[in-house]
Amino acid sequence: FFLNIFHVFSGSSLPPPVLTVFPPSSAELQSDTASVVCLSSQSVPFADVSWLAAGSPVSSGISTSTAVQRPDQTYQISSSLTIQTSDWNMDKIYTCKVSLGSQTSEKTIKKSECPTE
């Protein structure tokens, strides 16, 4: 209900995507590679997802899904980045960046910020 009102008032400006980033599982971290996953929740079914590792753009090891419509009429895109476990253990910072028109959201994750299991 509130969302619909918001859309009417916001006109052409879309709300920025809401991002959640998940660390690799402890099981994955037993091997050489692991994945970091970024979920983007947004009001439209498209967005441009990119990743940075230690501030530099990453071009390989990225797998991004198509948007899935949720019951609340938002769309969710998931993107996973394959990383080296050794980089994760050295506390390298990974950034998920999602652009939607002129709006860009980004969220970072690194080992030292994650609760240990």
Buried (B, 14 or more C-beta within 10 A) or exposed (E): EEEEEEEEEEEEEBBBBBBBBBBBEEEBBEEEBBBBBBBBBBBEEEBEBBBBBEEEEBEEBBEBEEBEEEEEEBBBBBBBBBBBBEBBEEEBBBBBBBBBEEBBBBBBBBBEEEEEE
